[in-house]
Amino acid sequence: MKVHELIAWLQALEDQEAVVKVLHNEGGGGYYAQGGVTKEVIFDPAKHCEYTDLRDNPFARKYAYWDVRTLLLGLDEN
């Protein structure tokens, strides 16, 4: 899904006052939390938004990822 498609999808939602939540994975420690613990949190763009642009990265070009641009919503602390 592209950003413009996500925007259109969000604009089509009936309830425009709904709270937006994302998944936040906290790094695990101990036997029962292997891989971390994931919980729902209210979306905070300062914490839960990561944009990656590899178009000008010479190392990515070597591995055929030269045109990768992604927007990650959520947080994985692992």
N, C-alpha and C positions, 0 to 999 in steps of 0.2 A: 504494500500500500504506500502510495506517495503522500507527502504532506498535504497537497491540495485535495486529495481524495479523503484524507482524515478530516480536514476542515469541513468539507461538504457533508460528510457523514455526521459529524458533530452538530452541524447546523440543522440537519434534518431531524435530530432527536426532539421528541415531543416536549420533554421536560427540560427546558433550558436553565432551570434553577437547581438541577441536581448537583450534588457534591461529587467531584471527580476524585477517585482514589486510584492508587497504583500499588504495585507490590514492592515491598522493601525486604530484601534478604539480608539479615545480619549474619556475619561470619560466626560459624559454630565453634563451640568449644565443649569438650567433654563427650562422653560416649553417646548420649541420647540426642545430641545436636549436630551430628556429623552432616556436613554440607550446609549447615546454618539453619536458621529459623526464618520463615517467610511470614510476613503479616501485611494486612492492608493498612495503608496510611493515606491521609489526605494529600493530594498532589501539591507539591511545592516546587515550582520551576527551578528555584535556586539549588535544590537538593536532588530532584528526581528527573533531570533532563540533561542528556549528554549528546552533543552533536559531534560527529566524527567525519572529517573530510580528508580523504587520502589522495586527492587528485594531484597534489604537488609533492608527494612523498616518494623519493627515488627508491626506497627499499620496498614499498608496496608495489611499485611498477614491476619490479623484478619477479614478484609472485602473482602477477595478473590481478591485483586488487587496486589498480591504479585509478579506477573510476568509482570507488566505493564512497558513498556518502550516506550516513545513517543518523537517525534520530532515535535515541533510546529513552523511553519513558519508564521510570522505575529506578531501583537502586539495588545493586548486588555488591555487598561489602566483602565478598570472598576474594 
